[in-house]
Amino acid sequence: MGTFRFVLALAVLIAHVATSIGASVINRQSLHILVWSGEAVFAFFIISGFYMSLIINEKYAKLRNGRWRFYANRALRLYPIHWTILLMYVAAYVLSGTPSFLTGAYREPLGRWLYAVGANTFFLGVEVLPIRDVSNWKFVVGPIWSLSIEFYFYLLAPFIVGRSLRVLAALCALALIFRLALYHAGVPMLPWRYFFFPADLVFFLMGSLSYRLYAWLQGRAMARYLGAGAAALLALCVVSPALWTAPDLDQPIAWLFYVCVWICTPLLFNLTRAWRLDNALGQLSYPVYLSHVLVIDVVTGLDLRHVDKGLVATAVTIVLSAALYAVVDRPIERIRRRLGSGHAATGVPKTAATIQVAG
């Protein structure tokens, strides 16, 4: 599962290389990663819904004060790397002389400035800024708007994912109807079907439903074969040109991809959960997703002569992500393990407590 998450993070990186740098040897065709960035983000939401359902049902629901332990664990997973990268943004803006609200370069009302700083620091509500006015994108640092959407689900997850299958399926159906109603009513993708949490909730709930398939699979002889089939299907989705022709993220061909991710996530996780290399790649997906825009911005401003800037940005992003995991995230993992210790169910690998998201 970690490899697929890493591929999704690269899909987002490739998209931003194309829009910020332009022609590069790093592109969808050269890497055979044809997934559009928008579909990649929604796939991350599905995977996040699966992981959160897994760790809540099999660990935190069985611990005293499990809900608060879950919240603290999520904060320790996301904030340290994010705050480190945020400081890197500030340093890059200061050294390059680039105007940014983070360095006080804009003369904005104090209330708006404080909201922008707080939202970018803690994720919550950052997407409200561009929803209100598209010019407010200057107050959003990198791709963290999606982490705000993730965090809304984290807040709700302990109250939702343990419900009966019937209730969970009903909630997912209602969320799907709401999203498709927006689509068929002609509501624009940006911002309402991309940055608006109620429109995105269906993907998290799909992931929560897919956890029930994972729980049902345990101990069944066919699980390994189904996992191999899921890996092959997702690989086909990534490299198949015919799947990536829809201009809108809610057209039927896009939903075909979401359904494939929905079905394959528990099967692939069951197959790969003990694979060390796969888990290592999965650990990189979050810092890759969060840091690549900063790296691309810095590399774009450099004079590298004939060196391909997209290639440099990709290499630096991966190296930086590995360093962030080793220096920032891995030491904190010991604290996160203590938060998750207690009378939890056995058999849940430590990597089950980590997500994308992404991111």
C-alpha positions in Angstrom: 0.0 0.0 0.0 2.9 2.3 0.7 4.2 2.1 -2.8 0.8 3.2 -4.2 0.7 6.1 -1.8 4.1 7.1 -2.9 3.0 7.0 -6.6 0.0 9.2 -5.8 2.3 11.7 -4.1 4.5 11.7 -7.2 1.4 12.2 -9.4 0.8 15.5 -7.5 4.4 16.5 -7.8 4.5 15.8 -11.5 1.4 18.1 -12.0 3.1 20.9 -10.2 6.4 20.4 -12.1 4.4 20.9 -15.3 2.6 24.0 -14.1 5.5 25.7 -12.4 8.6 24.6 -14.4 7.1 23.5 -17.7 8.8 21.0 -20.0 10.9 18.5 -18.1 12.1 14.9 -18.3 9.9 14.5 -15.2 6.4 14.1 -16.7 3.5 11.7 -16.7 4.6 9.9 -19.8 8.3 9.4 -18.8 7.5 8.1 -15.3 4.4 6.2 -16.6 2.3 7.8 -13.8 -0.7 9.0 -15.7 -2.9 9.7 -12.6 -4.2 13.3 -12.6 -3.4 15.2 -9.4 -7.1 15.8 -8.5 -7.9 12.1 -8.7 -4.7 11.4 -6.7 -5.9 13.7 -3.9 -9.3 11.9 -3.7 -7.6 8.5 -3.7 -5.6 9.7 -0.7 -8.9 10.6 1.0 -10.2 7.0 0.4 -7.0 5.5 1.8 -7.1 7.8 4.8 -10.7 6.7 5.5 -9.5 3.1 5.4 -6.5 3.7 7.7 -8.4 5.7 10.3 -11.1 3.1 10.4 -8.5 0.4 10.9 -6.6 2.1 13.7 -9.7 3.3 15.5 -11.6 0.0 15.4 -8.6 -2.2 16.1 -6.7 0.0 18.5 -8.1 3.2 19.9 -11.7 2.1 20.4 -10.2 -0.5 22.9 -8.1 1.9 24.9 -9.1 4.1 27.8 -9.4 7.7 26.5 -8.9 6.2 23.1 -10.5 9.1 21.3 -8.1 11.6 22.8 -5.2 9.3 22.2 -6.2 9.1 18.6 -6.4 12.9 18.2 -3.0 13.3 19.9 -1.5 10.7 17.6 -2.8 12.3 14.5 -1.4 15.7 15.6 2.0 14.2 16.3 2.0 12.5 12.9 1.1 15.6 10.9 2.2 18.8 12.7 6.0 18.3 13.4 6.9 17.8 9.7 4.4 20.4 8.6 5.8 23.0 11.1 9.4 22.2 9.9 8.4 22.7 6.3 6.6 25.9 7.2 9.8 27.3 8.8 11.6 26.3 5.6 9.0 28.4 3.6 9.7 31.4 5.9 13.5 31.0 5.4 13.1 30.6 1.6 10.9 33.8 1.5 13.3 35.8 3.6 16.5 34.7 1.7 14.9 35.2 -1.7 13.1 38.4 -0.9 9.8 36.9 -2.0 6.7 38.7 -0.5 4.6 36.5 1.8 2.1 37.0 4.5 4.2 34.7 6.6 6.9 37.4 6.7 4.5 40.3 7.1 4.9 41.5 3.5 1.2 42.2 2.9 -0.6 45.0 4.5 -3.8 43.2 5.5 -6.3 43.7 8.3 -5.0 42.2 11.5 -7.9 39.8 11.8 -7.4 38.4 8.3 -3.6 38.0 8.8 -4.1 36.2 12.2 -6.6 33.9 10.6 -4.3 33.1 7.7 -1.3 32.4 10.0 -3.4 30.3 12.4 -5.1 28.3 9.6 -1.8 27.6 7.9 -0.2 26.6 11.2 -3.0 24.2 12.3 -4.6 23.4 8.9 -8.2 23.9 10.0 -10.1 26.3 7.8 -7.3 27.2 5.5 -9.4 26.3 2.4 -12.0 28.9 3.5 -9.7 31.7 2.3 -9.7 30.8 -1.4 -13.4 29.7 -1.3 -14.3 33.3 -0.2 -12.0 34.9 -2.7 -9.8 33.3 -5.3 -7.2 36.0 -4.7 -6.7 34.6 -1.2 -4.6 31.8 -2.6 -1.6 34.0 -1.6 -2.6 33.1 2.0 -2.4 29.3 1.5 1.0 27.7 1.8 1.6 24.8 -0.6 -1.0 22.0 -0.7 -2.1 22.1 2.9 -5.7 22.8 2.0 -6.2 19.1 1.7 -4.9 18.5 5.2 -7.6 20.8 6.5 -10.1 18.5 4.7 -8.4 15.5 6.3 -8.5 17.0 9.7 -12.2 17.5 9.6 -12.6 13.8 9.0 -10.2 13.0 11.8 -12.4 15.0 14.2 -15.5 13.1 13.0 -13.9 9.6 12.6 -14.2 8.4 16.2 -17.9 9.0 16.1 -18.5 7.5 12.7 -16.2 4.6 11.8 -17.3 2.3 14.6 -21.0 2.4 13.6 -22.8 -0.6 12.1 -22.2 -1.5 8.5 -25.8 -0.4 7.7 -25.4 3.0 9.2 -22.0 3.5 7.6 -23.3 2.5 4.2 -26.3 4.9 4.6 -24.0 7.8 5.5 -21.8 7.0 2.5 -24.8 6.8 0.2 -26.1 10.2 1.4 -22.6 11.7 0.9 -22.4 10.3 -2.6 -25.9 11.6 -3.5 -24.9 15.0 -2.3 -21.7 15.1 -4.3 -23.3 13.8 -7.5 -26.2 16.2 -7.1 -23.7 19.1 -7.0 -22.1 17.7 -10.2 -25.4 17.3 -12.1 -26.6 20.7 -10.9 -23.5 22.2 -12.7 -21.8 23.4 -9.5 -18.2 24.2 -10.4 -15.4 21.9 -9.4 -13.4 24.8 -8.0 -14.1 25.5 -5.2 -17.2 23.6 -4.2 -16.5 20.0 -5.4 -12.8 20.2 -4.5 -12.3 22.3 -1.4 -15.7 21.9 0.3 -15.5 19.2 3.0 -19.1 17.9 2.7 -18.6 17.3 -1.0 -15.4 15.3 -0.2 -16.8 13.3 2.7 -17.9 10.5 0.5 -14.3 9.5 -0.3 -13.4 9.1 3.4 -16.6 7.1 4.0 -15.8 4.8 1.1 -12.5 4.1 2.8 -14.2 3.4 6.0 -16.5 0.9 4.3 -13.5 -0.8 2.6 -12.1 -1.5 6.1 -15.0 -3.8 6.7 -13.8 -5.9 3.7 -10.3 -6.0 5.2 -11.8 -7.3 8.5 -13.8 -9.9 6.7 -10.7 -11.1 4.8 -8.7 -12.0 7.8 -7.7 -15.6 7.9 -9.1 -16.4 4.5 -6.9 -18.3 2.1 -7.9 -16.3 -0.9 -6.7 -13.0 0.6 -3.2 -13.2 -0.8 -4.5 -13.9 -4.3 -7.0 -11.1 -4.1 -4.2 -8.7 -3.0 -2.0 -9.7 -5.9 -5.0 -9.0 -8.2 -5.6 -5.6 -6.5 -1.9 -4.6 -7.1 -2.2 -5.5 -10.7 -5.4 -3.6 -11.2 -4.0 -0.4 -9.5 -0.9 -0.7 -11.6 -3.0 -0.9 -14.7 -5.0 2.2 -13.5 -1.8 4.2 -13.1 -0.4 3.4 -16.6 -3.5 3.2 -18.7 -4.0 6.3 -21.0 -7.6 5.5 -21.6 -8.5 6.1 -18.0 -7.2 9.6 -17.9 -9.3 11.4 -20.4 -12.0 13.0 -18.2 -11.7 16.8 -17.7 -14.0 16.7 -14.7 -13.2 14.8 -11.5 -16.8 13.5 -11.3 -17.3 12.1 -14.8 -17.9 8.3 -14.9 -14.4 7.4 -16.0 -13.0 9.2 -12.9 -15.4 7.4 -10.7 -14.2 4.1 -12.2 -10.8 4.9 -10.7 -12.2 5.8 -7.3 -14.1 2.5 -7.2 -11.0 0.6 -8.1 -9.1 2.3 -5.3 -12.0 1.7 -2.9 -12.1 -2.1 -3.6 -8.3 -2.6 -3.9 -7.2 -0.6 -0.8 -8.0 -3.3 1.8 -6.8 -6.1 -0.5 -3.5 -4.4 -1.2 -2.9 -3.4 2.4 -3.5 -7.0 3.6 -0.9 -8.2 1.1 1.8 -5.6 1.7 1.4 -4.6 5.4 4.6 -6.5 6.4 6.7 -5.5 3.4 9.5 -3.3 4.7 10.3 -1.5 1.4 6.7 -0.9 0.7 6.3 0.6 4.2 9.4 2.8 3.8 8.0 4.3 0.6 4.7 4.9 2.3 6.5 6.9 5.0 7.9 9.2 2.3 4.5 10.0 0.8 3.5 12.6 3.4 6.7 14.7 3.3 6.9 14.4 -0.5 3.3 15.7 -0.8 3.9 18.5 1.7 7.4 19.7 0.7 7.4 19.4 -3.1 5.8 22.8 -3.8 8.5 24.6 -1.7 11.3 22.7 -3.5 9.8 23.4 -6.9 9.5 27.1 -6.1 13.1 27.3 -4.9 14.5 25.3 -7.9 12.5 27.4 -10.4 14.3 30.5 -9.2 17.8 29.0 -9.6 20.0 29.3 -12.7 20.9 25.7 -13.4 21.9 26.3 -17.0 21.1 23.2 -19.0 20.3 21.0 -16.0 16.6 19.8 -16.0 14.9 21.7 -13.2 12.1 19.1 -12.9 14.6 16.4 -12.4 16.4 18.4 -9.7 13.2 19.3 -7.9 12.1 15.7 -7.8 15.4 14.4 -6.6 15.7 17.1 -3.9 12.1 16.5 -2.8 12.7 12.8 -2.3 16.0 13.4 -0.4 14.4 16.1 1.7 11.5 13.8 2.5 13.8 11.0 3.6 15.6 13.5 5.9 12.4 14.8 7.3 11.2 11.3 8.2 14.6 10.3 9.7 15.2 13.5 11.7 11.7 14.7 12.6 9.1 12.0 12.3 10.9 8.9 13.3 12.0 10.1 16.8 8.4 11.2 17.5 7.1 7.8 16.5 8.2 6.5 19.9 5.7 8.9 21.6 3.0 7.9 19.1 3.6 4.2 20.0 3.1 5.0 23.7 -0.1 6.8 22.9 -1.3 3.7 21.1 -0.1 1.2 23.7 -2.5 -0.6 26.0 -5.1 -3.4 25.5 -5.4 -2.9 21.8 -6.0 -5.7 19.4 -2.9 -7.5 18.2 -1.9 -7.9 14.6 -2.0 -4.3 13.6 1.4 -3.3 12.3 2.9 0.0 13.3 2.6 1.3 9.8 -1.1 1.1 10.0 -1.0 4.2 12.1 0.5 6.3 9.3 -1.2 7.9 6.3 -0.5 9.9 3.2 -2.0 12.8 2.6 -2.3 13.4 2.1 -2.2 13.8 1.9 
